[in-house]
Amino acid sequence: MTTTLAPAAPPQQAPPATEDLAALARRHGLSVSGARPSLPVYVRELWSRRDFITAFATARLTSQFSQARLGQVWQVMTPLLNAAVYYLIFGIVMNAKNGVPDYVPFLITGIFVWTFTANTVQAGTRAISGNLGLVRALHFPRASLPISLAFQQLQQLLFSLAALVVMLACFGEFPTWSWLLAVPALFLQSLFSTGVALVLARLAARTPDISQLMPFVLRTWMYASGAMFSIQNLAGSGRFPEAVVIALQYNPAALYIDLMRFALIESFTAAQLPPHVWALAAGWAVLAFAGGFLWFWKAEETYGRG
C-alpha cells in the first residue's frame, strides 16, 4: 500500500509591524481620532466656534437662576449681600473702615470685582468634568468650554455693574472721565481670570477633587487681595514684613481691584496704587492667558478619555 504525503503548507506570514499599519493608514488618508491639532489650526478652529461660545455662555447665564423666584435679580443680590456681611464684620466689628475715605464704595467695588474673578476661576474647574457628555459626543476645541464659562461670568459682571453704578451714585460717586479706565482694567482682569480658568480646567479634568478644594483657596485669596480692607493702611501699620506687604500689593487680584477703585472712586487716588501698576496688571494678564491657553492645548487629546 502506497501512502501519499500532502504537500507542506506554506509558512504563515508574520503580522504586519506597527510601522506598516501606520504607513497603511497614512496611505489611505486616515488620521488619529481626537489628535491634537497644531496651535495655529487650533486657534482657527476656536475662532470659527465663536458663535457657539457666546451662545453657550448666554444660555448658561439665562438658565443659572431659572429655578429661583427672583431669577436674574440674584446676579446683583449675591455680591450685595456679601458686601453687607463684610461691612458688618470688617467695617464695624474690625473697624477696617478707619482711615479709608468712602469705605462703602471702596468695599462694594472690591466685592463686585472679586466676585467676577472668583466665579470665573471656580467655573473653570467644572468646564470639562461638568460637560463630559458634550466632550465625548462632539468634536470641537475643548478650550471653547472654559472660555465660554469665563464669558458667561463677564456677562454677569456687566449686568451687575449697572447696579454698582447706581449704588456708587447713592454715595456721591458720579461718572467722570476716569470711569473710562474701567474698560482696560476689566479687559485685563478678564484675560487673567480666563487664563487661570484654563489652567484649572485641565487640572480638574484629571483630578475632579480640585473643585472641592477651590472654595478654600479662593477664600484665602480674597482675604489677601484687599477686597475688604486697605493694603496701603496695612503696610503703614508696620505690623508685617515688607516682603509680605509687597506680595499683597502685587497680587494680581489686588491689582485689578485697585485699578477699578481708582477708576470709579474719586477719593482713591494714584498715590494709593503700587508703582507700575498698569504694566504689572498687563503682565499678569498676558502671562496667565497665554500660559494657560498653551498648557490647556497641550492636553487637548486627553479630555473626556478614561
C-alpha positions in Angstrom: 0.0 0.0 0.0 1.4 3.4 -1.1 1.0 6.4 1.2 0.9 9.8 -0.4 2.1 12.7 1.7 0.2 16.0 1.5 2.3 18.9 0.3 3.6 21.0 3.2 1.6 24.2 4.0 3.3 27.4 3.1 4.7 29.2 6.0 2.4 31.8 7.5 3.4 35.4 7.1 4.1 37.4 10.2 1.5 40.1 11.1 2.5 43.5 9.8 4.5 45.6 12.2 3.1 48.7 13.8 5.1 50.8 11.5 3.5 49.1 8.5 0.0 49.8 9.9 0.8 53.4 10.4 2.1 53.6 6.8 -1.1 51.9 5.6 -3.2 54.4 7.5 -1.3 57.4 6.0 -1.5 55.9 2.5 -5.3 55.8 2.8 -5.7 59.2 4.3 -6.5 58.0 7.9 -5.6 60.0 10.9 -5.7 59.5 14.7 -9.1 60.2 16.1 -9.1 63.1 18.5 -5.4 64.0 17.8 -4.3 67.4 19.0 -4.1 69.9 16.0 -1.2 72.3 15.7 -1.6 75.6 17.6 -2.4 77.8 14.6 -5.1 75.3 13.4 -6.4 75.1 16.9 -6.8 78.9 17.2 -8.6 79.0 13.8 -11.0 76.2 14.9 -11.6 78.1 18.1 -12.4 81.3 16.3 -14.7 79.5 14.0 -16.7 78.4 17.1 -17.1 81.9 18.4 -20.9 81.8 17.9 -21.1 78.6 19.9 -19.0 80.2 22.7 -21.3 83.2 23.0 -24.5 81.2 22.6 -23.4 78.6 25.2 -22.4 81.4 27.7 -25.7 83.2 27.2 -27.8 80.0 27.6 -25.9 79.1 30.8 -26.4 82.6 32.2 -30.2 82.5 31.4 -30.7 79.1 33.0 -28.5 79.8 36.0 -31.2 81.3 38.1 -34.2 80.0 36.2 -35.5 78.0 39.1 -35.2 80.9 41.6 -38.3 83.0 42.2 -36.3 86.3 41.9 -34.4 85.0 38.8 -31.7 87.2 37.4 -32.0 89.6 40.4 -29.7 87.2 42.3 -26.9 88.3 40.0 -26.9 91.6 41.9 -28.2 90.4 45.2 -25.4 87.9 45.8 -22.5 90.4 45.8 -24.6 93.0 47.6 -25.4 90.6 50.4 -21.8 89.6 50.6 -20.8 93.3 50.8 -23.3 93.8 53.6 -21.9 90.9 55.6 -18.3 92.0 55.1 -19.3 95.6 56.1 -20.7 94.3 59.3 -17.6 92.1 60.1 -14.8 94.2 58.7 -16.2 97.7 58.7 -17.9 97.7 62.0 -16.5 94.9 64.2 -12.9 95.0 62.9 -13.0 98.8 62.1 -11.4 98.3 58.7 -13.1 101.5 57.5 -10.9 103.6 59.8 -8.6 105.6 57.5 -10.4 104.6 54.3 -12.5 107.5 52.8 -15.7 106.4 51.2 -15.5 103.0 52.7 -18.8 101.7 51.4 -18.0 102.5 47.7 -14.5 101.1 48.4 -16.0 97.9 49.8 -18.7 97.2 47.2 -16.4 97.9 44.3 -13.9 95.4 45.7 -16.6 92.7 46.3 -18.1 93.1 42.8 -14.7 92.9 41.1 -13.5 90.0 43.3 -16.7 88.0 42.7 -16.0 88.1 39.0 -12.6 86.6 39.4 -13.7 84.0 41.9 -16.7 82.8 39.9 -14.6 82.6 36.7 -11.9 80.5 38.4 -14.4 78.3 40.1 -16.3 77.8 36.8 -13.0 76.7 35.2 -12.8 73.7 37.5 -16.1 72.4 36.1 -15.6 73.2 32.5 -14.6 69.7 31.4 -15.8 67.5 34.2 -19.2 69.2 34.1 -19.7 68.8 30.4 -18.4 65.3 29.7 -21.4 64.3 27.6 -20.7 67.2 25.3 -17.0 66.5 25.2 -17.4 62.8 24.4 -20.2 63.3 21.8 -18.9 66.1 19.7 -15.6 67.2 18.1 -14.7 70.8 18.9 -11.8 72.7 20.5 -12.2 71.9 24.2 -10.9 75.4 25.1 -14.3 76.6 24.0 -15.8 75.4 27.3 -13.7 77.3 29.8 -13.6 80.4 27.6 -17.4 80.3 27.3 -17.8 80.0 31.0 -15.5 82.9 31.6 -17.5 84.9 29.0 -20.7 84.0 31.0 -19.1 85.5 34.2 -18.2 88.6 32.2 -21.8 89.0 31.0 -23.0 88.6 34.6 -20.5 91.2 35.8 -21.6 93.7 33.1 -25.2 93.2 34.2 -24.2 93.8 37.9 -22.1 96.9 37.1 -25.3 98.7 36.3 -26.4 98.2 39.8 -22.9 99.1 41.1 -23.1 102.5 39.3 -26.5 103.2 41.0 -25.1 102.3 44.4 -22.0 104.5 43.8 -24.2 107.4 42.9 -26.1 106.9 46.1 -22.8 107.6 48.0 -21.8 110.6 45.9 -19.7 108.9 43.2 -20.8 110.2 39.8 -19.4 109.4 36.4 -16.3 111.2 35.4 -13.7 110.8 32.6 -11.7 108.4 34.9 -14.5 105.9 34.7 -13.3 105.1 31.2 -10.3 103.4 32.8 -12.6 100.7 34.0 -12.7 99.3 30.4 -9.0 98.4 30.1 -9.0 97.3 33.8 -11.8 94.9 33.2 -10.3 93.7 29.9 -7.0 92.8 31.7 -8.9 91.2 34.5 -10.9 89.1 32.1 -7.8 87.9 30.3 -6.1 86.9 33.6 -9.2 85.1 35.0 -9.7 83.2 31.8 -6.1 82.1 31.8 -6.4 80.8 35.4 -9.7 79.1 34.4 -7.9 77.3 31.5 -5.2 76.0 33.9 -7.8 74.7 36.4 -9.9 73.2 33.7 -7.0 70.9 32.7 -6.1 70.1 36.3 -9.7 69.4 37.3 -10.3 67.2 34.2 -7.8 64.7 35.7 -8.4 65.4 39.4 -12.1 66.4 40.0 -11.4 66.9 43.7 -9.8 70.2 42.9 -13.3 71.7 42.5 -13.9 70.8 46.2 -10.7 72.4 47.3 -11.1 75.7 45.4 -13.6 77.4 47.7 -11.0 77.3 50.5 -8.2 78.6 48.1 -10.5 81.4 46.8 -11.5 82.5 50.3 -7.8 82.7 51.3 -7.0 84.6 48.1 -9.9 87.0 48.7 -8.6 87.9 52.2 -5.1 88.5 50.6 -6.5 90.8 47.9 -7.7 93.7 50.0 -11.3 93.4 48.9 -12.5 94.5 52.4 -9.5 96.5 53.7 -6.8 98.8 52.5 -3.5 97.2 51.8 -1.9 100.6 52.0 -3.1 101.1 55.5 -1.9 97.6 56.4 1.6 98.5 55.0 1.7 101.7 57.1 0.8 99.9 60.3 4.3 98.3 60.4 2.9 95.0 61.7 4.0 93.0 58.7 7.4 92.5 57.0 7.9 94.5 53.8 8.1 91.3 51.7 4.6 90.3 52.8 3.2 93.8 52.0 4.8 93.7 48.5 3.3 90.3 47.9 -0.1 91.6 48.9 0.2 94.7 46.7 1.3 92.9 43.6 -1.1 90.0 44.0 -2.9 90.2 40.6 -6.4 90.1 42.1 -5.5 93.1 44.3 -4.1 95.0 41.3 -7.4 94.7 39.3 -9.4 95.7 42.4 -7.3 98.7 42.9 -7.5 99.7 39.3 -11.3 99.6 39.4 -11.3 101.6 42.6 -9.0 104.2 41.0 -11.3 104.4 38.0 -14.6 104.7 39.9 -13.9 106.3 43.3 -12.7 109.9 43.4 -11.0 109.6 46.8 -9.0 106.6 45.7 -6.0 108.4 44.1 -2.9 107.3 42.2 -0.9 107.7 45.4 -2.7 104.5 46.7 -1.6 102.4 43.7 1.6 100.5 43.7 4.3 101.6 41.2 4.0 100.5 37.6 0.5 99.1 38.3 -0.7 99.1 34.7 2.4 97.3 33.4 2.1 94.7 36.2 -1.6 94.2 35.5 -0.9 93.8 31.8 1.9 91.4 32.5 -0.2 89.2 34.8 -3.0 89.1 32.2 -0.7 88.2 29.2 1.2 85.6 31.3 -1.9 83.9 32.7 -3.8 83.8 29.4 -1.0 82.8 27.1 0.4 80.3 29.5 -3.0 78.9 30.5 -4.1 78.6 26.8 -0.9 76.8 25.8 -1.0 74.5 28.8 -4.6 73.6 28.1 -4.0 73.0 24.4 -1.1 70.6 25.2 -3.6 68.1 26.7 -6.3 68.6 24.1 -6.5 64.9 23.1 -6.9 63.7 26.7 -10.1 65.4 27.6 -13.1 63.1 28.1 -10.9 60.0 27.9 -10.9 57.4 30.7 
